[in-house]
Amino acid sequence: MTQHPDHARAAALLTREAVRDALVEMVDIASPTGREGDFARYLVERMRRGGGRAWLQDVSPGRPNAIAVLPGTGEGGSLLFTGHMDTSYDGDEDYLQGEGFRAKAVVRDGWIWGLGANNMKSGLASAAVAIEAVARAGLRLPGDVLLGGVVGETEKAPIEEFQSEAQSGYGSGTRYMVTHGVSADCAVLCEPTHLQVCTANMGVSWFRITLGGTVAHSAWSARPGVVNAIDQMHRLQARIAQWSQAYPAAHEYMGERPNVTVAAIRGGMPWRLSRNPFECSLYLDVRTVPGTTTESVRRSLRAALRAFAAEHGCEEPVLDCYVSDPPTDIGMDAPIAKVMSEAHRWVTGEAAVGSIRRPGADATHLNRYDVPTLCYGPGGRSHPDSRGRQMHAVGEHVSIDDLLTAAKVYLAAIFAVCGRPPG
């Protein structure tokens, strides 16, 4: 990577203290899905102080995206750094214990613990500090540098009685952002990737499978002709388990196979057990790889449901899809992938690792609106004391060293994209 003549001036402003303090401030602002407003206002004010133009973009009442731009002269390529402001949890769940699940940063031994420290305020902090370094160095590059903090990315979706803004996720903020004037030649989604260049991302489809039973008093539920919907669902689960084993065996991408999770089941009335369960629903999370569509998964599932109905002499269970988040891949030959790979090598001295991410990400929406996007971020590396346990078990945390490395890579990418004409 050829070093821009002004790069050193900005790079001198990237410090451990800068990224540490930025993330501590961000973690200390609670921003669960549906209540991202305070954090959005913080980002806008911060970027204004840092020398950029910044504004709130209302997605729905009380839920704005935070948009900022460091304007160039208009002659260079434009680069968008983006990430979601909502956190994986609200921060007050009684089933989650530990400092990594609370919206209060704890700095200890070179790590920062707190809700959002990993996913994904870490990436937003590193990006903000990198952009601010360009402005503080008094530089005006040929191209624009943008930052987009978005609402509603976390994997949540409205269904049944769960219809509030707290369930409005899966890219609602990014879709609004990209369809309302915020665009760029390319983008880096600062999701936690353990500093890997993720050009590909799995998609996901959420399905509800519902079957019926008989309305009857529980005192007579053993009589002939009374169908217990929960018992029937147990039988159906055996066939779904067979399907769930065959599905990943038939799909593979970049060495990874998608998986199927029976994520929820609902049936009967716990407040009135004197009634036979007359309906039961099973909910499936089906991950998808590039080349797989929601419709192809739906057809495969329906074949299993028809076979079940034929075997048991019942109606085919009803299949509904209520999330369709497509997989995506821009490929390692994409210009932004080459830029980020070279920037990573230049900063760390090591070759970038390319991979596919399994959790959902907003890259799919940006790519579909012609903004080539990959994921690269500082989160994703677990503290040694975690002993292999996931952050969803031990609480969110991130290494300050990784925050600084990401900021340096982001800065190198800014000069590579925005410091020259597009193309």
C-alpha positions as CSV (number, residue, x, y, z in Angstrom):
1,M,0.0,0.0,0.0
2,T,1.4,3.4,-1.0
3,Q,1.4,5.7,1.9
4,H,-0.5,9.0,1.3
5,P,1.8,12.0,2.0
6,D,-0.6,13.3,4.7
7,H,-1.3,9.9,6.3
8,A,1.3,10.3,9.1
9,R,-0.3,13.6,10.3
10,A,-3.6,11.8,10.9
11,A,-2.1,8.6,12.2
12,A,-0.2,10.4,14.9
13,L,-3.6,11.2,16.5
14,L,-4.7,7.5,16.8
15,T,-3.9,6.4,20.4
16,R,-5.1,3.8,22.8
17,E,-6.5,6.5,25.0
18,A,-8.6,7.9,22.1
19,V,-10.3,4.6,21.2
20,R,-10.6,3.6,24.8
21,D,-12.4,6.8,25.8
22,A,-14.6,6.8,22.8
23,L,-15.9,3.3,23.5
24,V,-16.3,3.9,27.2
25,E,-18.5,6.9,26.4
26,M,-20.6,4.8,23.9
27,V,-21.1,1.8,26.1
28,D,-22.3,4.1,28.9
29,I,-25.2,5.3,26.7
30,A,-27.9,2.6,26.8
31,S,-29.3,1.9,23.3
32,P,-31.5,-1.2,23.2
33,T,-33.5,-1.8,20.0
34,G,-36.3,0.8,19.8
35,R,-34.5,3.3,22.1
36,E,-31.5,4.3,20.1
37,G,-32.2,8.0,20.2
38,D,-29.8,9.1,23.0
39,F,-26.9,7.3,21.3
40,A,-27.8,8.8,17.9
41,R,-27.7,12.3,19.4
42,Y,-24.4,11.6,21.0
43,L,-22.9,10.5,17.7
44,V,-24.2,13.5,15.8
45,E,-22.8,15.9,18.4
46,R,-19.5,14.1,18.6
47,M,-19.0,14.2,14.8
48,R,-19.9,17.8,14.7
49,R,-17.3,18.6,17.3
50,G,-14.9,16.5,15.3
51,G,-15.2,18.7,12.3
52,G,-17.8,16.9,10.2
53,R,-21.4,17.7,9.1
54,A,-23.8,15.5,11.0
55,W,-27.6,15.2,11.3
56,L,-30.3,12.9,12.6
57,Q,-32.3,10.9,10.1
58,D,-35.7,9.9,11.5
59,V,-36.6,6.3,10.7
60,S,-39.6,6.3,12.9
61,P,-40.7,8.6,15.8
62,G,-38.0,8.7,18.4
63,R,-35.7,6.4,16.4
64,P,-33.2,8.4,14.3
65,N,-30.2,7.2,12.4
66,A,-27.1,9.3,13.0
67,I,-25.4,10.4,9.8
68,A,-22.1,12.3,9.5
69,V,-19.9,13.2,6.6
70,L,-16.4,14.7,6.4
71,P,-16.7,16.4,3.0
72,G,-13.9,16.1,0.4
73,T,-13.3,18.3,-2.5
74,G,-15.6,16.2,-4.7
75,E,-12.9,14.6,-6.8
76,G,-12.3,11.4,-4.9
77,G,-13.9,8.1,-4.0
78,S,-16.4,8.1,-1.1
79,L,-16.3,5.6,1.8
80,L,-19.0,4.9,4.3
81,F,-18.3,3.4,7.7
82,T,-21.5,2.1,9.2
83,G,-22.9,0.0,12.1
84,H,-25.9,-0.5,14.3
85,M,-26.4,1.4,17.5
86,D,-28.9,-1.0,19.1
87,T,-27.5,-3.6,21.4
88,S,-28.1,-7.3,21.6
89,Y,-29.9,-7.0,24.9
90,D,-31.7,-4.3,26.9
91,G,-29.3,-4.4,29.8
92,D,-31.7,-5.2,32.5
93,E,-32.5,-8.9,31.8
94,D,-32.5,-10.9,35.0
95,Y,-31.3,-14.0,33.2
96,L,-28.1,-12.3,32.2
97,Q,-25.5,-11.7,34.9
98,G,-22.2,-9.9,34.8
99,E,-20.7,-6.6,33.8
100,G,-20.6,-7.5,30.1
101,F,-24.4,-7.4,30.0
102,R,-24.8,-3.9,31.5
103,A,-24.6,-0.4,29.8
104,K,-21.7,0.6,32.0
105,A,-18.2,0.3,30.8
106,V,-15.6,-1.4,32.9
107,V,-11.9,-1.1,31.8
108,R,-9.6,-3.8,33.1
109,D,-6.3,-5.2,32.0
110,G,-6.4,-3.8,28.5
111,W,-10.1,-4.9,27.9
112,I,-13.4,-3.0,28.0
113,W,-16.4,-4.9,29.3
114,G,-20.0,-3.7,28.9
115,L,-23.2,-4.1,26.8
116,G,-22.4,-3.2,23.2
117,A,-18.6,-3.2,23.8
118,N,-18.3,-6.1,21.3
119,N,-21.4,-5.8,19.2
120,M,-20.9,-3.3,17.9
121,K,-20.0,-0.1,19.5
122,S,-16.4,-1.2,19.2
123,G,-16.4,-0.8,15.5
124,L,-18.3,2.5,15.7
125,A,-15.7,3.8,18.2
126,S,-12.8,2.9,16.0
127,A,-14.4,4.4,12.9
128,A,-15.3,7.6,14.6
129,V,-11.8,8.1,16.0
130,A,-10.3,7.4,12.5
131,I,-12.5,9.9,10.8
132,E,-11.9,12.5,13.5
133,A,-8.2,12.1,13.1
134,V,-8.4,13.2,9.4
135,A,-10.4,16.3,10.5
136,R,-8.2,17.1,13.5
137,A,-5.1,16.9,11.2
138,G,-6.6,19.7,9.1
139,L,-6.8,17.5,6.0
140,R,-9.4,17.7,3.2
141,L,-9.2,14.7,1.0
142,P,-10.6,14.5,-2.5
143,G,-13.4,12.2,-1.5
144,D,-16.1,12.1,1.2
145,V,-15.8,10.0,4.4
146,L,-19.1,9.1,5.9
147,L,-20.3,7.5,9.2
148,G,-23.7,6.0,9.6
149,G,-25.0,4.8,12.9
150,V,-28.2,3.0,12.3
151,V,-31.2,1.8,14.3
152,G,-32.8,-1.7,14.3
153,E,-30.2,-4.1,13.0
154,T,-30.3,-6.7,15.8
155,E,-31.9,-9.9,14.8
156,K,-35.5,-9.3,16.0
157,A,-38.8,-9.2,14.1
158,P,-42.4,-8.5,15.0
159,I,-44.8,-11.4,15.2
160,E,-48.0,-12.2,17.0
161,E,-48.3,-10.0,20.1
162,F,-44.7,-8.8,19.8
163,Q,-45.3,-5.7,17.7
164,S,-43.4,-2.8,19.3
165,E,-40.4,-0.9,18.1
166,A,-38.3,-3.1,20.4
167,Q,-38.9,-5.9,17.9
168,S,-38.1,-3.8,14.8
169,G,-34.7,-5.0,13.7
170,Y,-33.2,-6.9,10.8
171,G,-31.9,-3.8,8.9
172,S,-34.8,-1.3,9.3
173,G,-32.4,1.5,9.9
174,T,-29.9,0.6,7.1
175,R,-32.7,0.1,4.5
176,Y,-34.0,3.6,5.4
177,M,-30.5,5.1,5.3
178,V,-29.6,3.8,1.9
179,T,-33.0,4.6,0.3
180,H,-33.0,8.1,1.6
181,G,-29.9,9.6,0.1
182,V,-27.0,8.2,2.1
183,S,-24.7,6.3,-0.3
184,A,-21.0,5.9,-1.2
185,D,-18.8,4.2,-3.6
186,C,-18.2,1.4,-1.1
187,A,-18.7,0.7,2.6
188,V,-17.2,-1.0,5.6
189,L,-19.7,-2.5,8.1
190,C,-17.8,-2.4,11.4
191,E,-19.3,-5.6,12.8
192,P,-17.1,-7.7,15.1
193,T,-15.1,-10.0,12.8
194,H,-11.9,-10.4,14.9
195,L,-10.2,-8.2,12.3
196,Q,-11.0,-10.6,9.5
197,V,-12.1,-9.3,6.0
198,C,-15.6,-10.8,5.7
199,T,-16.8,-10.3,2.1
200,A,-19.6,-12.9,2.6
201,N,-22.4,-13.1,5.1
202,M,-24.9,-15.8,5.7
203,G,-28.5,-14.9,5.5
204,V,-31.4,-16.2,7.5
205,S,-35.1,-17.1,7.2
206,W,-37.5,-17.4,10.1
207,F,-40.4,-19.8,9.8
208,R,-43.4,-20.6,11.9
209,I,-45.0,-24.1,11.5
210,T,-48.5,-24.4,12.9
211,L,-50.7,-27.4,13.3
212,G,-54.1,-27.8,14.9
213,G,-55.7,-30.0,17.5
214,T,-59.2,-30.4,19.1
215,V,-60.9,-28.0,21.3
216,A,-61.9,-30.2,24.3
217,H,-61.9,-30.3,28.1
218,S,-58.8,-31.9,29.5
219,A,-60.9,-34.3,31.5
220,W,-61.9,-36.0,28.3
221,S,-58.7,-35.5,26.3
222,A,-58.1,-39.3,26.1
223,R,-61.3,-40.0,24.2
224,P,-61.0,-41.2,20.6
225,G,-60.8,-38.4,18.0
226,V,-59.3,-35.8,20.4
227,V,-56.0,-34.5,18.9
228,N,-53.5,-32.9,21.3
229,A,-51.7,-30.3,19.2
230,I,-48.6,-30.5,21.4
231,D,-48.4,-34.3,21.1
232,Q,-48.8,-33.9,17.3
233,M,-46.0,-31.3,17.2
234,H,-43.7,-33.8,19.0
235,R,-44.3,-36.2,16.2
236,L,-43.6,-33.5,13.6
237,Q,-40.4,-32.4,15.4
238,A,-38.9,-35.9,14.6
239,R,-39.4,-35.2,10.9
240,I,-38.1,-31.6,11.2
241,A,-35.0,-33.0,13.0
242,Q,-34.4,-35.3,9.9
243,W,-34.8,-32.3,7.6
244,S,-32.5,-30.2,9.8
245,Q,-29.7,-32.7,9.5
246,A,-30.0,-33.1,5.7
247,Y,-30.2,-29.3,5.0
248,P,-26.6,-28.3,6.1
249,A,-25.2,-31.4,4.4
250,A,-26.6,-30.1,1.1
251,H,-25.2,-26.6,1.4
252,E,-21.6,-25.3,1.9
253,Y,-19.9,-22.0,1.3
254,M,-16.3,-20.9,2.1
255,G,-15.9,-24.0,4.2
256,E,-19.0,-23.2,6.4
257,R,-22.3,-25.0,6.5
258,P,-25.6,-23.3,7.6
259,N,-27.5,-24.7,10.5
260,V,-31.1,-25.0,11.6
261,T,-32.3,-24.0,15.1
262,V,-35.6,-24.9,16.7
263,A,-35.7,-21.6,18.5
264,A,-39.2,-21.4,20.0
265,I,-42.3,-23.5,20.5
266,R,-45.8,-22.3,21.7
267,G,-48.9,-24.4,22.4
268,G,-51.7,-24.6,24.8
269,M,-52.8,-22.1,27.5
270,P,-50.7,-22.2,30.6
271,W,-53.4,-20.2,32.4
272,R,-56.1,-22.8,31.6
273,L,-54.7,-26.4,31.6
274,S,-58.2,-27.7,31.7
275,R,-58.3,-27.3,28.0
276,N,-56.7,-29.6,25.5
277,P,-54.1,-27.9,23.3
278,F,-55.9,-27.1,20.1
279,E,-52.9,-25.3,18.4
280,C,-49.2,-25.5,18.5
281,S,-46.5,-23.6,16.6
282,L,-42.8,-24.4,16.1
283,Y,-40.4,-21.6,15.1
284,L,-37.2,-22.3,13.0
285,D,-34.1,-20.1,12.4
286,V,-32.6,-21.4,9.1
287,R,-29.3,-19.9,8.1
288,T,-28.6,-19.6,4.4
289,V,-25.5,-19.4,2.3
290,P,-25.1,-17.5,-1.0
291,G,-26.9,-19.4,-3.7
292,T,-29.8,-20.3,-1.4
293,T,-33.1,-18.4,-1.4
294,T,-35.9,-18.3,1.0
295,E,-38.2,-19.8,-1.6
296,S,-35.9,-22.8,-2.1
297,V,-35.9,-23.4,1.7
298,R,-39.7,-23.0,1.8
299,R,-40.2,-25.6,-0.9
300,S,-37.9,-28.0,0.9
301,L,-39.7,-27.6,4.2
302,R,-43.1,-27.9,2.6
303,A,-42.0,-31.3,1.1
304,A,-41.3,-32.5,4.6
305,L,-44.6,-31.2,5.9
306,R,-46.5,-32.8,3.1
307,A,-44.8,-36.1,3.9
308,F,-45.8,-35.8,7.5
309,A,-49.4,-35.1,6.6
310,A,-49.5,-38.1,4.4
311,E,-48.0,-40.3,7.0
312,H,-50.4,-39.2,9.8
313,G,-53.5,-38.6,7.7
314,C,-53.8,-35.0,8.7
315,E,-53.9,-31.6,7.0
316,E,-50.5,-30.2,6.0
317,P,-49.2,-28.0,8.8
318,V,-49.2,-24.3,7.9
319,L,-45.8,-22.8,7.1
320,D,-45.3,-19.0,7.4
321,C,-42.1,-17.0,6.8
322,Y,-41.7,-13.8,8.7
323,V,-38.0,-13.0,8.2
324,S,-36.2,-13.2,4.9
325,D,-32.7,-11.8,5.2
326,P,-30.7,-12.8,2.2
327,P,-27.0,-14.0,2.2
328,T,-24.5,-11.9,0.4
329,D,-20.9,-12.0,-1.0
330,I,-19.0,-9.3,-2.9
331,G,-15.9,-11.5,-3.3
332,M,-12.3,-10.9,-2.5
333,D,-11.7,-9.3,-5.9
334,A,-14.0,-6.4,-5.1
335,P,-12.1,-3.1,-4.9
336,I,-13.0,-2.5,-1.2
337,A,-12.0,-6.0,-0.4
338,K,-8.6,-5.4,-1.9
339,V,-8.3,-2.1,-0.1
340,M,-9.1,-3.6,3.3
341,S,-6.9,-6.6,2.8
342,E,-4.0,-4.5,1.9
343,A,-4.7,-2.0,4.7
344,H,-4.8,-4.9,7.2
345,R,-1.5,-6.3,5.9
346,W,0.1,-2.9,6.0
347,V,-1.0,-2.1,9.6
348,T,-0.5,-5.6,11.1
349,G,2.2,-7.1,8.9
350,E,0.0,-10.2,8.5
351,A,-2.1,-11.3,5.5
352,A,-5.8,-10.7,6.0
353,V,-8.1,-13.7,6.6
354,G,-11.2,-13.8,4.4
355,S,-14.3,-15.5,5.8
356,I,-18.0,-15.7,5.8
357,R,-19.9,-14.4,8.9
358,R,-22.7,-16.5,10.3
359,P,-24.8,-13.9,12.2
360,G,-27.0,-11.6,10.2
361,A,-25.6,-8.2,9.1
362,D,-26.8,-5.2,7.2
363,A,-24.2,-5.7,4.4
364,T,-26.9,-7.5,2.5
365,H,-29.1,-4.4,2.2
366,L,-26.3,-2.1,1.2
367,N,-25.0,-4.5,-1.4
368,R,-28.5,-4.7,-2.9
369,Y,-28.5,-0.9,-3.3
370,D,-25.2,-0.9,-5.2
371,V,-22.9,0.0,-2.3
372,P,-20.3,-2.8,-2.2
373,T,-20.0,-3.6,1.5
374,L,-17.9,-6.0,3.6
375,C,-17.6,-6.5,7.3
376,Y,-14.4,-5.7,9.3
377,G,-14.3,-4.9,12.9
378,P,-12.3,-5.1,16.2
379,G,-14.8,-7.2,18.2
380,G,-15.0,-11.0,18.1
381,R,-12.0,-12.0,20.1
382,S,-12.8,-13.4,23.5
383,H,-10.8,-12.8,26.7
384,P,-8.6,-15.7,27.6
385,D,-10.6,-16.2,30.8
386,S,-13.7,-17.0,28.7
387,R,-12.2,-20.5,28.0
388,G,-14.0,-20.9,24.7
389,R,-17.4,-19.8,25.9
390,Q,-19.4,-17.4,23.7
391,M,-19.8,-13.7,24.6
392,H,-23.6,-14.4,24.9
393,A,-22.6,-16.5,27.9
394,V,-19.9,-14.5,29.6
395,G,-20.8,-10.9,28.5
396,E,-19.5,-8.5,25.9
397,H,-15.9,-7.3,25.9
398,V,-13.3,-6.1,23.5
399,S,-9.5,-5.7,23.5
400,I,-8.3,-2.1,23.4
401,D,-5.4,-3.2,21.2
402,D,-7.9,-4.5,18.7
403,L,-9.8,-1.2,18.8
404,L,-6.6,0.7,17.9
405,T,-5.6,-1.8,15.2
406,A,-9.1,-1.4,13.6
407,A,-8.8,2.4,13.7
408,K,-5.4,2.3,12.0
409,V,-6.8,0.0,9.3
410,Y,-9.8,2.2,8.8
411,L,-7.6,5.3,8.5
412,A,-5.4,3.5,5.9
413,A,-8.6,2.6,4.0
414,I,-9.8,6.2,4.1
415,F,-6.7,7.5,2.4
416,A,-6.7,4.6,-0.1
417,V,-10.4,5.2,-1.2
418,C,-10.9,8.9,-0.5
419,G,-7.4,10.2,-1.2
420,R,-7.7,9.5,-5.0
421,P,-10.2,9.6,-7.8
422,P,-12.7,6.7,-7.8
423,G,-12.1,3.7,-10.0
